[in-house]
Structures are given as structure tokens and as C-alpha cells.
């Protein structure tokens, strides 16, 4: 840990260049993470709340009527 602190404290200034394609690369790598997160949330909701969702949809479209 001490080596890391000394390394950061004694380092020189660094000038970096970010080319125009870097933004597209960053967005292209973050986008799948966002999609995966929302897919996982949707899968969780469907798994644990499937029966109430199904009953609600059946009630809306009157497919749940018995005795027809």
C-alpha cells in the first residue's frame, strides 16, 4: 500500500489524448451491461410475480371465466 501511495505521489504529469472513436467504444461497452441489468430485473419480476400477472391478464381479456 505504501508503494502505491509513493508511486502516485511521485509521478509526473501525464498528458493523454482521447480520439473521437473512444466515445463510441465506451458507449458500445456500457450498453450491453445496461441491457443485461434490465433483463435480469425483468426476469426476476416475471419469475416471482408470474401467477398474479397471468391472473390479471386473464381477467382483463375474460379468458379466466369458468362455466362457459
PQR file with spaces between the fields and no chain letter, atoms N, CA, C, O and H, PARSE charges and radii, in Angstrom:
ATOM       1  N    UNK     1       0.833   -1.194    0.000 -0.4000 1.5000
ATOM       2  CA   UNK     1       0.000    0.000    0.000 -0.0000 2.0000
ATOM       3  C    UNK     1       0.875    1.254    0.000  0.5500 1.7000
ATOM       4  O    UNK     1       0.577    2.236   -0.680 -0.5500 1.4000
ATOM       5  N    UNK     2       1.940    1.201    0.762 -0.4000 1.5000
ATOM       6  CA   UNK     2       2.854    2.329    0.824 -0.0000 2.0000
ATOM       7  C    UNK     2       3.497    2.590   -0.529  0.5500 1.7000
ATOM       8  O    UNK     2       3.712    3.740   -0.913 -0.5500 1.4000
ATOM       9  H    UNK     2       2.182    0.404    1.315  0.4000 1.0000
ATOM      10  N    UNK     3       3.804    1.513   -1.250 -0.4000 1.5000
ATOM      11  CA   UNK     3       4.390    1.665   -2.586 -0.0000 2.0000
ATOM      12  C    UNK     3       3.425    2.357   -3.534  0.5500 1.7000
ATOM      13  O    UNK     3       3.835    3.192   -4.341 -0.5500 1.4000
ATOM      14  H    UNK     3       3.629    0.579   -0.938  0.4000 1.0000
ATOM      15  N    UNK     4       2.163    2.020   -3.442 -0.4000 1.5000
ATOM      16  CA   UNK     4       1.158    2.648   -4.304 -0.0000 2.0000
ATOM      17  C    UNK     4       1.042    4.141   -4.003  0.5500 1.7000
ATOM      18  O    UNK     4       0.969    4.958   -4.921 -0.5500 1.4000
ATOM      19  H    UNK     4       1.829    1.342   -2.787  0.4000 1.0000
ATOM      20  N    UNK     5       1.025    4.494   -2.734 -0.4000 1.5000
ATOM      21  CA   UNK     5       0.930    5.902   -2.349 -0.0000 2.0000
ATOM      22  C    UNK     5       2.163    6.671   -2.844  0.5500 1.7000
ATOM      23  O    UNK     5       2.039    7.776   -3.373 -0.5500 1.4000
ATOM      24  H    UNK     5       1.084    3.831   -1.988  0.4000 1.0000
ATOM      25  N    UNK     6       3.333    6.087   -2.672 -0.4000 1.5000
ATOM      26  CA   UNK     6       4.550    6.741   -3.148 -0.0000 2.0000
ATOM      27  C    UNK     6       4.570    6.854   -4.663  0.5500 1.7000
ATOM      28  O    UNK     6       5.009    7.868   -5.206 -0.5500 1.4000
ATOM      29  H    UNK     6       3.434    5.190   -2.243  0.4000 1.0000
ATOM      30  N    UNK     7       4.102    5.830   -5.342 -0.4000 1.5000
ATOM      31  CA   UNK     7       4.053    5.859   -6.801 -0.0000 2.0000
ATOM      32  C    UNK     7       3.167    6.987   -7.309  0.5500 1.7000
ATOM      33  O    UNK     7       3.536    7.696   -8.245 -0.5500 1.4000
ATOM      34  H    UNK     7       3.745    5.006   -4.901  0.4000 1.0000
ATOM      35  N    UNK     8       2.001    7.154   -6.696 -0.4000 1.5000
ATOM      36  CA   UNK     8       1.073    8.216   -7.111 -0.0000 2.0000
ATOM      37  C    UNK     8       1.624    9.585   -6.722  0.5500 1.7000
ATOM      38  O    UNK     8       1.519   10.538   -7.493 -0.5500 1.4000
ATOM      39  H    UNK     8       1.701    6.578   -5.935  0.4000 1.0000
ATOM      40  N    UNK     9       2.204    9.686   -5.545 -0.4000 1.5000
ATOM      41  CA   UNK     9       2.702   10.984   -5.076 -0.0000 2.0000
ATOM      42  C    UNK     9       3.912   11.463   -5.868  0.5500 1.7000
ATOM      43  O    UNK     9       4.087   12.668   -6.050 -0.5500 1.4000
ATOM      44  H    UNK     9       2.290    8.911   -4.919  0.4000 1.0000
ATOM      45  N    UNK    10       4.743   10.551   -6.337 -0.4000 1.5000
ATOM      46  CA   UNK    10       5.972   10.927   -7.016 -0.0000 2.0000
ATOM      47  C    UNK    10       5.880   10.868   -8.539  0.5500 1.7000
ATOM      48  O    UNK    10       6.888   11.054   -9.220 -0.5500 1.4000
ATOM      49  H    UNK    10       4.601    9.573   -6.189  0.4000 1.0000
ATOM      50  N    UNK    11       4.704   10.615   -9.078 -0.4000 1.5000
ATOM      51  CA   UNK    11       4.566   10.518  -10.531 -0.0000 2.0000
ATOM      52  C    UNK    11       4.534   11.902  -11.172  0.5500 1.7000
ATOM      53  O    UNK    11       4.162   12.889  -10.537 -0.5500 1.4000
ATOM      54  H    UNK    11       3.885   10.463   -8.525  0.4000 1.0000
ATOM      55  N    UNK    12       4.919   11.954  -12.410 -0.4000 1.5000
ATOM      56  CA   UNK    12       4.897   13.199  -13.180 -0.0000 2.0000
ATOM      57  C    UNK    12       3.528   13.382  -13.820  0.5500 1.7000
ATOM      58  O    UNK    12       2.711   12.461  -13.839 -0.5500 1.4000
ATOM      59  H    UNK    12       5.221   11.153  -12.926  0.4000 1.0000
ATOM      60  N    UNK    13       3.285   14.581  -14.344 -0.4000 1.5000
ATOM      61  CA   UNK    13       2.035   14.826  -15.066 -0.0000 2.0000
ATOM      62  C    UNK    13       2.022   14.016  -16.351  0.5500 1.7000
ATOM      63  O    UNK    13       3.043   13.863  -17.021 -0.5500 1.4000
ATOM      64  H    UNK    13       3.948   15.329  -14.329  0.4000 1.0000
ATOM      65  N    UNK    14       0.865   13.510  -16.675 -0.4000 1.5000
ATOM      66  CA   UNK    14       0.699   12.723  -17.892 -0.0000 2.0000
ATOM      67  C    UNK    14      -0.347   13.418  -18.745  0.5500 1.7000
ATOM      68  O    UNK    14      -1.428   13.759  -18.265 -0.5500 1.4000
ATOM      69  H    UNK    14       0.035   13.634  -16.131  0.4000 1.0000
ATOM      70  N    UNK    15      -0.020   13.624  -20.008 -0.4000 1.5000
ATOM      71  CA   UNK    15      -0.960   14.237  -20.935 -0.0000 2.0000
ATOM      72  C    UNK    15      -1.492   13.153  -21.855  0.5500 1.7000
ATOM      73  O    UNK    15      -0.733   12.515  -22.584 -0.5500 1.4000
ATOM      74  H    UNK    15       0.858   13.347  -20.398  0.4000 1.0000
ATOM      75  N    UNK    16      -2.806   12.947  -21.816 -0.4000 1.5000
ATOM      76  CA   UNK    16      -3.400   11.888  -22.618 -0.0000 2.0000
ATOM      77  C    UNK    16      -4.247   12.456  -23.735  0.5500 1.7000
ATOM      78  O    UNK    16      -4.684   13.605  -23.683 -0.5500 1.4000
ATOM      79  H    UNK    16      -3.423   13.465  -21.224  0.4000 1.0000
ATOM      80  N    UNK    17      -4.468   11.648  -24.728 -0.4000 1.5000
ATOM      81  CA   UNK    17      -5.291   12.041  -25.867 -0.0000 2.0000
ATOM      82  C    UNK    17      -6.405   11.020  -26.025  0.5500 1.7000
ATOM      83  O    UNK    17      -6.159    9.814  -26.057 -0.5500 1.4000
ATOM      84  H    UNK    17      -4.114   10.714  -24.771  0.4000 1.0000
ATOM      85  N    UNK    18      -7.599   11.502  -26.119 -0.4000 1.5000
ATOM      86  CA   UNK    18      -8.751   10.629  -26.350 -0.0000 2.0000
ATOM      87  C    UNK    18      -9.252   10.932  -27.748  0.5500 1.7000
ATOM      88  O    UNK    18      -9.727   12.034  -28.019 -0.5500 1.4000
ATOM      89  H    UNK    18      -7.799   12.481  -26.093  0.4000 1.0000
ATOM      90  N    UNK    19      -9.145    9.952  -28.640 -0.4000 1.5000
ATOM      91  CA   UNK    19      -9.574   10.186  -30.022 -0.0000 2.0000
ATOM      92  C    UNK    19     -11.097   10.100  -30.127  0.5500 1.7000
ATOM      93  O    UNK    19     -11.749    9.623  -29.199 -0.5500 1.4000
ATOM      94  H    UNK    19      -8.759    9.056  -28.420  0.4000 1.0000
ATOM      95  N    UNK    20     -11.669   10.550  -31.232 -0.4000 1.5000
ATOM      96  CA   UNK    20     -13.130   10.580  -31.373 -0.0000 2.0000
ATOM      97  C    UNK    20     -13.800    9.203  -31.302  0.5500 1.7000
ATOM      98  O    UNK    20     -14.963    9.115  -30.906 -0.5500 1.4000
ATOM      99  H    UNK    20     -11.139   10.938  -31.986  0.4000 1.0000
ATOM     100  N    UNK    21     -13.112    8.150  -31.666 -0.4000 1.5000
ATOM     101  CA   UNK    21     -13.718    6.814  -31.631 -0.0000 2.0000
ATOM     102  C    UNK    21     -13.839    6.233  -30.231  0.5500 1.7000
ATOM     103  O    UNK    21     -14.526    5.230  -30.034 -0.5500 1.4000
ATOM     104  H    UNK    21     -12.168    8.222  -31.987  0.4000 1.0000
ATOM     105  N    UNK    22     -13.187    6.843  -29.269 -0.4000 1.5000
ATOM     106  CA   UNK    22     -13.212    6.315  -27.905 -0.0000 2.0000
ATOM     107  C    UNK    22     -14.607    6.416  -27.289  0.5500 1.7000
ATOM     108  O    UNK    22     -15.026    5.522  -26.554 -0.5500 1.4000
ATOM     109  H    UNK    22     -12.629    7.658  -29.429  0.4000 1.0000
ATOM     110  N    UNK    23     -15.314    7.483  -27.580 -0.4000 1.5000
ATOM     111  CA   UNK    23     -16.673    7.633  -27.038 -0.0000 2.0000
ATOM     112  C    UNK    23     -17.589    6.522  -27.507  0.5500 1.7000
ATOM     113  O    UNK    23     -18.360    5.975  -26.718 -0.5500 1.4000
ATOM     114  H    UNK    23     -14.973    8.209  -28.177  0.4000 1.0000
ATOM     115  N    UNK    24     -17.512    6.186  -28.777 -0.4000 1.5000
ATOM     116  CA   UNK    24     -18.335    5.095  -29.308 -0.0000 2.0000
ATOM     117  C    UNK    24     -17.935    3.766  -28.692  0.5500 1.7000
ATOM     118  O    UNK    24     -18.790    2.914  -28.451 -0.5500 1.4000
ATOM     119  H    UNK    24     -16.886    6.631  -29.417  0.4000 1.0000
ATOM     120  N    UNK    25     -16.656    3.579  -28.435 -0.4000 1.5000
ATOM     121  CA   UNK    25     -16.196    2.343  -27.810 -0.0000 2.0000
ATOM     122  C    UNK    25     -16.711    2.233  -26.381  0.5500 1.7000
ATOM     123  O    UNK    25     -17.150    1.165  -25.955 -0.5500 1.4000
ATOM     124  H    UNK    25     -15.961    4.271  -28.631  0.4000 1.0000
ATOM     125  N    UNK    26     -16.656    3.328  -25.650 -0.4000 1.5000
ATOM     126  CA   UNK    26     -17.140    3.313  -24.267 -0.0000 2.0000
ATOM     127  C    UNK    26     -18.637    3.047  -24.226  0.5500 1.7000
ATOM     128  O    UNK    26     -19.102    2.220  -23.442 -0.5500 1.4000
ATOM     129  H    UNK    26     -16.299    4.195  -25.996  0.4000 1.0000
ATOM     130  N    UNK    27     -19.398    3.749  -25.074 -0.4000 1.5000
ATOM     131  CA   UNK    27     -20.847    3.527  -25.119 -0.0000 2.0000
ATOM     132  C    UNK    27     -21.150    2.103  -25.569  0.5500 1.7000
ATOM     133  O    UNK    27     -22.065    1.467  -25.047 -0.5500 1.4000
ATOM     134  H    UNK    27     -19.021    4.421  -25.712  0.4000 1.0000
ATOM     135  N    UNK    28     -20.390    1.603  -26.532 -0.4000 1.5000
ATOM     136  CA   UNK    28     -20.598    0.244  -27.015 -0.0000 2.0000
ATOM     137  C    UNK    28     -20.296   -0.815  -25.977  0.5500 1.7000
ATOM     138  O    UNK    28     -20.834   -1.920  -26.046 -0.5500 1.4000
ATOM     139  H    UNK    28     -19.647    2.120  -26.956  0.4000 1.0000
ATOM     140  N    UNK    29     -19.449   -0.499  -25.021 -0.4000 1.5000
ATOM     141  CA   UNK    29     -19.146   -1.476  -23.982 -0.0000 2.0000
ATOM     142  C    UNK    29     -20.055   -1.336  -22.768  0.5500 1.7000
ATOM     143  O    UNK    29     -20.243   -2.300  -22.025 -0.5500 1.4000
ATOM     144  H    UNK    29     -19.012    0.399  -24.965  0.4000 1.0000
ATOM     145  N    UNK    30     -20.617   -0.162  -22.556 -0.4000 1.5000
ATOM     146  CA   UNK    30     -21.524    0.034  -21.420 -0.0000 2.0000
ATOM     147  C    UNK    30     -22.951   -0.395  -21.765  0.5500 1.7000
ATOM     148  O    UNK    30     -23.671   -0.870  -20.887 -0.5500 1.4000
ATOM     149  H    UNK    30     -20.465    0.621  -23.159  0.4000 1.0000
ATOM     150  N    UNK    31     -23.367   -0.241  -22.998 -0.4000 1.5000
ATOM     151  CA   UNK    31     -24.728   -0.562  -23.424 -0.0000 2.0000
ATOM     152  C    UNK    31     -25.130   -2.001  -23.104  0.5500 1.7000
ATOM     153  O    UNK    31     -26.231   -2.198  -22.589 -0.5500 1.4000
ATOM     154  H    UNK    31     -22.782    0.144  -23.711  0.4000 1.0000
ATOM     155  N    UNK    32     -24.311   -3.019  -23.375 -0.4000 1.5000
ATOM     156  CA   UNK    32     -24.704   -4.390  -23.018 -0.0000 2.0000
ATOM     157  C    UNK    32     -24.877   -4.607  -21.518  0.5500 1.7000
ATOM     158  O    UNK    32     -25.688   -5.435  -21.104 -0.5500 1.4000
ATOM     159  H    UNK    32     -23.417   -2.859  -23.793  0.4000 1.0000
ATOM     160  N    UNK    33     -24.129   -3.879  -20.706 -0.4000 1.5000
ATOM     161  CA   UNK    33     -24.272   -4.002  -19.256 -0.0000 2.0000
ATOM     162  C    UNK    33     -25.636   -3.464  -18.816  0.5500 1.7000
ATOM     163  O    UNK    33     -26.297   -4.055  -17.962 -0.5500 1.4000
ATOM     164  H    UNK    33     -23.470   -3.207  -21.042  0.4000 1.0000
ATOM     165  N    UNK    34     -26.044   -2.361  -19.395 -0.4000 1.5000
ATOM     166  CA   UNK    34     -27.353   -1.779  -19.069 -0.0000 2.0000
ATOM     167  C    UNK    34     -28.476   -2.718  -19.502  0.5500 1.7000
ATOM     168  O    UNK    34     -29.425   -2.941  -18.749 -0.5500 1.4000
ATOM     169  H    UNK    34     -25.508   -1.881  -20.088  0.4000 1.0000
ATOM     170  N    UNK    35     -28.374   -3.263  -20.702 -0.4000 1.5000
ATOM     171  CA   UNK    35     -29.391   -4.194  -21.206 -0.0000 2.0000
ATOM     172  C    UNK    35     -29.442   -5.444  -20.335  0.5500 1.7000
ATOM     173  O    UNK    35     -30.529   -5.932  -20.024 -0.5500 1.4000
ATOM     174  H    UNK    35     -27.603   -3.081  -21.313  0.4000 1.0000
ATOM     175  N    UNK    36     -28.298   -5.963  -19.940 -0.4000 1.5000
ATOM     176  CA   UNK    36     -28.260   -7.153  -19.080 -0.0000 2.0000
ATOM     177  C    UNK    36     -28.890   -6.877  -17.723  0.5500 1.7000
ATOM     178  O    UNK    36     -29.583   -7.735  -17.177 -0.5500 1.4000
ATOM     179  H    UNK    36     -27.415   -5.566  -20.193  0.4000 1.0000
ATOM     180  N    UNK    37     -28.658   -5.690  -17.173 -0.4000 1.5000
ATOM     181  CA   UNK    37     -29.256   -5.338  -15.882 -0.0000 2.0000
ATOM     182  C    UNK    37     -30.778   -5.318  -15.964  0.5500 1.7000
ATOM     183  O    UNK    37     -31.453   -5.907  -15.119 -0.5500 1.4000
ATOM     184  H    UNK    37     -28.095   -4.992  -17.616  0.4000 1.0000
ATOM     185  N    UNK    38     -31.322   -4.646  -16.975 -0.4000 1.5000
ATOM     186  CA   UNK    38     -32.771   -4.564  -17.092 -0.0000 2.0000
ATOM     187  C    UNK    38     -33.382   -5.922  -17.455  0.5500 1.7000
ATOM     188  O    UNK    38     -34.514   -6.208  -17.065 -0.5500 1.4000
ATOM     189  H    UNK    38     -30.774   -4.167  -17.662  0.4000 1.0000
ATOM     190  N    UNK    39     -32.663   -6.745  -18.179 -0.4000 1.5000
ATOM     191  CA   UNK    39     -33.140   -8.099  -18.468 -0.0000 2.0000
ATOM     192  C    UNK    39     -33.213   -8.926  -17.193  0.5500 1.7000
ATOM     193  O    UNK    39     -34.164   -9.681  -16.994 -0.5500 1.4000
ATOM     194  H    UNK    39     -31.743   -6.513  -18.495  0.4000 1.0000
ATOM     195  N    UNK    40     -32.219   -8.788  -16.334 -0.4000 1.5000
ATOM     196  CA   UNK    40     -32.216   -9.522  -15.068 -0.0000 2.0000
ATOM     197  C    UNK    40     -33.359   -9.061  -14.170  0.5500 1.7000
ATOM     198  O    UNK    40     -34.003   -9.880  -13.515 -0.5500 1.4000
ATOM     199  H    UNK    40     -31.446   -8.174  -16.496  0.4000 1.0000
ATOM     200  N    UNK    41     -33.611   -7.760  -14.135 -0.4000 1.5000
ATOM     201  CA   UNK    41     -34.720   -7.240  -13.327 -0.0000 2.0000
ATOM     202  C    UNK    41     -36.051   -7.755  -13.862  0.5500 1.7000
ATOM     203  O    UNK    41     -36.919   -8.162  -13.090 -0.5500 1.4000
ATOM     204  H    UNK    41     -33.088   -7.095  -14.667  0.4000 1.0000
ATOM     205  N    UNK    42     -36.211   -7.738  -15.181 -0.4000 1.5000
ATOM     206  CA   UNK    42     -37.446   -8.234  -15.788 -0.0000 2.0000
ATOM     207  C    UNK    42     -37.633   -9.730  -15.513  0.5500 1.7000
ATOM     208  O    UNK    42     -38.743  -10.174  -15.222 -0.5500 1.4000
ATOM     209  H    UNK    42     -35.506   -7.407  -15.809  0.4000 1.0000
ATOM     210  N    UNK    43     -36.545  -10.505  -15.605 -0.4000 1.5000
ATOM     211  CA   UNK    43     -36.626  -11.943  -15.334 -0.0000 2.0000
ATOM     212  C    UNK    43     -37.002  -12.202  -13.881  0.5500 1.7000
ATOM     213  O    UNK    43     -37.775  -13.116  -13.596 -0.5500 1.4000
ATOM     214  H    UNK    43     -35.643  -10.144  -15.841  0.4000 1.0000
ATOM     215  N    UNK    44     -36.463  -11.407  -12.962 -0.4000 1.5000
ATOM     216  CA   UNK    44     -36.811  -11.549  -11.544 -0.0000 2.0000
ATOM     217  C    UNK    44     -38.295  -11.273  -11.323  0.5500 1.7000
ATOM     218  O    UNK    44     -38.975  -12.021  -10.621 -0.5500 1.4000
ATOM     219  H    UNK    44     -35.834  -10.665  -13.194  0.4000 1.0000
ATOM     220  N    UNK    45     -38.791  -10.198  -11.925 -0.4000 1.5000
ATOM     221  CA   UNK    45     -40.200   -9.840  -11.760 -0.0000 2.0000
ATOM     222  C    UNK    45     -41.095  -10.932  -12.320  0.5500 1.7000
ATOM     223  O    UNK    45     -42.074  -11.319  -11.683 -0.5500 1.4000
ATOM     224  H    UNK    45     -38.238   -9.590  -12.496  0.4000 1.0000
ATOM     225  N    UNK    46     -40.772  -11.430  -13.499 -0.4000 1.5000
ATOM     226  CA   UNK    46     -41.591  -12.475  -14.117 -0.0000 2.0000
ATOM     227  C    UNK    46     -41.551  -13.752  -13.293  0.5500 1.7000
ATOM     228  O    UNK    46     -42.575  -14.414  -13.128 -0.5500 1.4000
ATOM     229  H    UNK    46     -39.976  -11.115  -14.017  0.4000 1.0000
ATOM     230  N    UNK    47     -40.382  -14.105  -12.776 -0.4000 1.5000
ATOM     231  CA   UNK    47     -40.270  -15.354  -12.021 -0.0000 2.0000
ATOM     232  C    UNK    47     -41.094  -15.323  -10.737  0.5500 1.7000
ATOM     233  O    UNK    47     -41.806  -16.279  -10.433 -0.5500 1.4000
ATOM     234  H    UNK    47     -39.550  -13.567  -12.910  0.4000 1.0000
ATOM     235  N    UNK    48     -41.001  -14.241   -9.994 -0.4000 1.5000
ATOM     236  CA   UNK    48     -41.658  -14.202   -8.697 -0.0000 2.0000
ATOM     237  C    UNK    48     -43.089  -13.688   -8.736  0.5500 1.7000
ATOM     238  O    UNK    48     -43.838  -13.895   -7.781 -0.5500 1.4000
ATOM     239  H    UNK    48     -40.422  -13.464  -10.241  0.4000 1.0000
ATOM     240  N    UNK    49     -43.479  -13.037   -9.794 -0.4000 1.5000
ATOM     241  CA   UNK    49     -44.824  -12.479   -9.866 -0.0000 2.0000
ATOM     242  C    UNK    49     -45.584  -12.995  -11.082  0.5500 1.7000
ATOM     243  O    UNK    49     -46.511  -12.329  -11.544 -0.5500 1.4000
ATOM     244  H    UNK    49     -42.870  -12.869  -10.569  0.4000 1.0000
ATOM     245  N    UNK    50     -45.220  -14.160  -11.614 -0.4000 1.5000
ATOM     246  CA   UNK    50     -45.859  -14.673  -12.822 -0.0000 2.0000
ATOM     247  C    UNK    50     -47.328  -14.992  -12.584  0.5500 1.7000
ATOM     248  O    UNK    50     -48.165  -14.632  -13.411 -0.5500 1.4000
ATOM     249  H    UNK    50     -44.467  -14.701  -11.239  0.4000 1.0000
ATOM     250  N    UNK    51     -47.670  -15.655  -11.484 -0.4000 1.5000
ATOM     251  CA   UNK    51     -49.059  -16.047  -11.245 -0.0000 2.0000
ATOM     252  C    UNK    51     -49.987  -14.831  -11.135  0.5500 1.7000
ATOM     253  O    UNK    51     -51.034  -14.827  -11.782 -0.5500 1.4000
ATOM     254  H    UNK    51     -46.990  -15.948  -10.813  0.4000 1.0000
ATOM     255  N    UNK    52     -49.654  -13.798  -10.345 -0.4000 1.5000
ATOM     256  CA   UNK    52     -50.536  -12.623  -10.308 -0.0000 2.0000
ATOM     257  C    UNK    52     -50.636  -11.902  -11.657  0.5500 1.7000
ATOM     258  O    UNK    52     -51.704  -11.411  -12.022 -0.5500 1.4000
ATOM     259  H    UNK    52     -48.803  -13.801   -9.819  0.4000 1.0000
ATOM     260  N    UNK    53     -49.531  -11.840  -12.390 -0.4000 1.5000
ATOM     261  CA   UNK    53     -49.561  -11.198  -13.706 -0.0000 2.0000
ATOM     262  C    UNK    53     -50.462  -11.989  -14.642  0.5500 1.7000
ATOM     263  O    UNK    53     -51.263  -11.402  -15.370 -0.5500 1.4000
ATOM     264  H    UNK    53     -48.663  -12.238  -12.093  0.4000 1.0000
ATOM     265  N    UNK    54     -50.343  -13.307  -14.634 -0.4000 1.5000
ATOM     266  CA   UNK    54     -51.155  -14.152  -15.503 -0.0000 2.0000
ATOM     267  C    UNK    54     -52.633  -14.020  -15.164  0.5500 1.7000
ATOM     268  O    UNK    54     -53.464  -13.898  -16.065 -0.5500 1.4000
ATOM     269  H    UNK    54     -49.693  -13.784  -14.043  0.4000 1.0000
ATOM     270  N    UNK    55     -52.974  -14.044  -13.873 -0.4000 1.5000
ATOM     271  CA   UNK    55     -54.373  -13.905  -13.470 -0.0000 2.0000
ATOM     272  C    UNK    55     -54.928  -12.539  -13.864  0.5500 1.7000
ATOM     273  O    UNK    55     -56.086  -12.434  -14.270 -0.5500 1.4000
ATOM     274  H    UNK    55     -52.299  -14.143  -13.142  0.4000 1.0000
ATOM     275  N    UNK    56     -54.114  -11.497  -13.749 -0.4000 1.5000
ATOM     276  CA   UNK    56     -54.550  -10.152  -14.133 -0.0000 2.0000
ATOM     277  C    UNK    56     -54.849  -10.079  -15.625  0.5500 1.7000
ATOM     278  O    UNK    56     -55.869   -9.522  -16.030 -0.5500 1.4000
ATOM     279  H    UNK    56     -53.173  -11.582  -13.419  0.4000 1.0000
ATOM     280  N    UNK    57     -53.969  -10.636  -16.436 -0.4000 1.5000
ATOM     281  CA   UNK    57     -54.170  -10.611  -17.883 -0.0000 2.0000
ATOM     282  C    UNK    57     -55.396  -11.432  -18.263  0.5500 1.7000
ATOM     283  O    UNK    57     -56.178  -11.015  -19.118 -0.5500 1.4000
ATOM     284  H    UNK    57     -53.140  -11.089  -16.107  0.4000 1.0000
ATOM     285  N    UNK    58     -55.571  -12.585  -17.643 -0.4000 1.5000
ATOM     286  CA   UNK    58     -56.744  -13.410  -17.939 -0.0000 2.0000
ATOM     287  C    UNK    58     -58.034  -12.705  -17.544  0.5500 1.7000
ATOM     288  O    UNK    58     -59.042  -12.814  -18.242 -0.5500 1.4000
ATOM     289  H    UNK    58     -54.935  -12.924  -16.948  0.4000 1.0000
ATOM     290  N    UNK    59     -58.008  -11.978  -16.422 -0.4000 1.5000
ATOM     291  CA   UNK    59     -59.196  -11.229  -16.014 -0.0000 2.0000
ATOM     292  C    UNK    59     -59.502  -10.103  -16.996  0.5500 1.7000
ATOM     293  O    UNK    59     -60.668   -9.832  -17.285 -0.5500 1.4000
ATOM     294  H    UNK    59     -57.189  -11.889  -15.855  0.4000 1.0000
ATOM     295  N    UNK    60     -58.474   -9.451  -17.507 -0.4000 1.5000
ATOM     296  CA   UNK    60     -58.693   -8.339  -18.444 -0.0000 2.0000
ATOM     297  C    UNK    60     -59.360   -8.838  -19.719  0.5500 1.7000
ATOM     298  O    UNK    60     -60.308   -8.221  -20.207 -0.5500 1.4000
ATOM     299  H    UNK    60     -57.527   -9.672  -17.273  0.4000 1.0000
ATOM     300  N    UNK    61     -58.878   -9.937  -20.256 -0.4000 1.5000
ATOM     301  CA   UNK    61     -59.400  -10.450  -21.530 -0.0000 2.0000
ATOM     302  C    UNK    61     -60.515  -11.470  -21.351  0.5500 1.7000
ATOM     303  O    UNK    61     -60.943  -12.094  -22.322 -0.5500 1.4000
ATOM     304  H    UNK    61     -58.109  -10.438  -19.860  0.4000 1.0000
ATOM     305  N    UNK    62     -60.982  -11.644  -20.142 -0.4000 1.5000
ATOM     306  CA   UNK    62     -62.092  -12.554  -19.810 -0.0000 2.0000
ATOM     307  C    UNK    62     -61.825  -13.995  -20.225  0.5500 1.7000
ATOM     308  O    UNK    62     -62.764  -14.730  -20.531 -0.5500 1.4000
ATOM     309  H    UNK    62     -60.634  -11.137  -19.353  0.4000 1.0000
ATOM     310  N    UNK    63     -60.573  -14.407  -20.241 -0.4000 1.5000
ATOM     311  CA   UNK    63     -60.257  -15.789  -20.527 -0.0000 2.0000
ATOM     312  C    UNK    63     -60.369  -16.645  -19.259  0.5500 1.7000
ATOM     313  O    UNK    63     -60.384  -17.874  -19.324 -0.5500 1.4000
ATOM     314  H    UNK    63     -59.810  -13.810  -19.992  0.4000 1.0000
ATOM     315  N    UNK    64     -60.446  -15.977  -18.118 -0.4000 1.5000
ATOM     316  CA   UNK    64     -60.470  -16.691  -16.855 -0.0000 2.0000
ATOM     317  C    UNK    64     -61.854  -17.093  -16.415  0.5500 1.7000
ATOM     318  O    UNK    64     -62.012  -17.654  -15.330 -0.5500 1.4000
ATOM     319  H    UNK    64     -60.434  -14.978  -18.065  0.4000 1.0000
ATOM     320  N    UNK    65     -62.878  -16.822  -17.233 -0.4000 1.5000
ATOM     321  CA   UNK    65     -64.241  -17.191  -16.857 -0.0000 2.0000
ATOM     322  C    UNK    65     -64.410  -18.690  -16.931  0.5500 1.7000
ATOM     323  O    UNK    65     -64.050  -19.330  -17.919 -0.5500 1.4000
ATOM     324  H    UNK    65     -62.750  -16.366  -18.114  0.4000 1.0000
ATOM     325  N    UNK    66     -64.967  -19.238  -15.862 -0.4000 1.5000
ATOM     326  CA   UNK    66     -65.245  -20.676  -15.830 -0.0000 2.0000
ATOM     327  C    UNK    66     -66.745  -20.880  -16.024  0.5500 1.7000
ATOM     328  O    UNK    66     -67.550  -20.013  -15.687 -0.5500 1.4000
ATOM     329  H    UNK    66     -65.259  -18.718  -15.060  0.4000 1.0000
ATOM     330  N    UNK    67     -67.101  -22.020  -16.564 -0.4000 1.5000
ATOM     331  CA   UNK    67     -68.521  -22.352  -16.721 -0.0000 2.0000
ATOM     332  C    UNK    67     -69.082  -21.915  -18.048  0.5500 1.7000
ATOM     333  O    UNK    67     -70.298  -21.763  -18.165 -0.5500 1.4000
ATOM     334  H    UNK    67     -66.447  -22.725  -16.838  0.4000 1.0000
ATOM     335  N    UNK    68     -68.257  -21.705  -19.060 -0.4000 1.5000
ATOM     336  CA   UNK    68     -68.746  -21.326  -20.387 -0.0000 2.0000
ATOM     337  C    UNK    68     -69.327  -22.522  -21.083  0.5500 1.7000
ATOM     338  O    UNK    68     -69.794  -22.409  -22.217 -0.5500 1.4000
ATOM     339  H    UNK    68     -67.269  -21.829  -18.966  0.4000 1.0000
